[in-house]
Amino acid sequence: MIVVSATEAQSNLPELLERVAHGEEITIEEKGAAVAKLVRADVSIQSADAIASAIAELRVFCSRHTTGGSTIREMIEEGRRL
């Protein structure tokens, strides 16, 4: 993965887009912190589908595993009393 500054990305956007089109991922940083990632559009769609699938699986898991009606706060308080 390539990391470039925001200024560099602005100056070299056509070249960066060409690299992304060939499968490279580029992270754009501003003041040393990552603020954006350039990836191929079809990769983003696949990632979104994977996320949606994971959320659906999590909902099924949560529907089968409950806390017996207790809230997290109640469980914490119960743990403190023990």
N, C-alpha and C positions, 0 to 999 in steps of 0.2 A: 504494500500500500504506500502511496506517495502522499507526503504532507507538504502543503504550500501555504504561504501567507495569503491573507485576503488581498493584499496589494498585488502579489505575484499572480493570483488567480484572475484578478481584474485585467491585468496586462496581457495575460497569456490564455484567455478563455478559449479561443478557437483550438489551440493546440491541446489544451486539457480535455476538451470535449472529444477530440479525435482519439486521445488515449483511452478515454472512458468507453468510447464506441468499440474499442478493441478489447474491452474486458477489464481494464485497470480500474481500481477504486482510488479516489483522490479525496483526502481530508483537507479542508480549508481551516486554517487557524487564524485567530485574531488575538493579539497580545498573548500568544503562547497557549491559548485554549481552543480546542476544536469547536467550531461553530457550525460546520456543514460538511456533508459528505456527498461527493459526486459518484453516482453509480449508474450503470445502464438501466434504462427504464424498465425493461423486462425483469431485471433482478428485483427491483423494488416491488413489482406486482407479485412476484413469487413470494417475497418476504411478507407482504401484506396477507396473502392467502395462508401462509404458514402461521402467522400471528392469529388470524381469525380461527383457524383450526385449533390452535392451542387454547384459545379462550373458550371455545365450545367444549373441549375436553375438560378444562378446569371447572366449567359450570356443572358438567355431569359429575365430576369428582365431588364438588362441594355439595351437590344435592344428595349424595350418598353418605357423606361424612359431616355430621352436624355436631354442634356443641351441646345438644340437649336443651336448647332454648336459652342457654346462658350467654351473656355478653362477655367479651374479652375482659372488660373491667371487672365483672363479677368473678371470673376465673382468677384474675390477679389477686383480688381481695381474699378469695378463698385460699389461695396459695400462701398468702401472708399469715393467715390464721393458723395454718398447720405448722 
